[in-house]
């Protein structure tokens, strides 16, 4: 098929592999924040978002709290 030019092979794209970032060396240097919207209470309550603060050096969960939605306003209210 290639000889008759019915099928033309394409070069495969080279896969870029990203180097992983090194973790911070000390506790508290970097806190990662992530939100997970989900039906946490299985229909017994409103759907909400769990926002979690995780230390980068140790993967220790520093704080977590439920909020109505994943917004930056939930990060400053305590």
N, C-alpha and C positions, 0 to 999 in steps of 0.2 A: 504494500500500500504506500510505503514511503517512496519507493522507486517510481511509482505511477503518480505520485503527488496527490493521492487521495487523502492521506493522513499526514499531518505535519506534527512532529514531536515538539513539545515546548520544554524549555529548560525549567527545571524546578526552581522555585524561589529558595534562596538560601535562608535558612532559619536563623534569626538573630536570637542569641541567648543573652539575656540581660544578667549582668553580675549582680548577685545579691548584695545589698548594703550591709556593712558590718554593724552589729548592734552597738548601742552606746555602752561605754564601759561602766558607768555608775548609775545606781538607782536614782530616779527622779530627773535625769538629764533630759529625757524625752518621754512625754506621755502621749500615747496614741489614743485617739477617740474614734469610736465606731458606733453606729446605730443599727439596730436590727428591728425593722417594723414587722410585726407578726401578730397573729391572733393568740396572744400568750395565755389568755384565760379560757380558751376553748369555748367561746360563746357565753360564758358566765359573766363576762364584762366586755367593755368596749375594746376594740383592737387598739394597740398602743405600740410604742417604740421603746425598746430597751437601749439606753445609751450607756456605753461602757468605757471607762478610762483604764488603759493598760500601760504599765511601765515597759519601755522598750528593752531595757537591760535584762530584766528578770522575768518578763511576761506575767508579773504580779498584777492582779486586778485591784486597782487603787480605789475605784468607786464605780457603782452602777445604779441606775435609777430609771424608772418608767416615766415616759412623757407621752402626751397625746400624739405627737408627731415628731419626726426627725428634723429639727430646726436648730439654728444656732442660738435661738433664745432659750432653749432648754439647757444649754451648756452654762449659762451665766446665772440661772435661777437656782437657789438652794434653800 
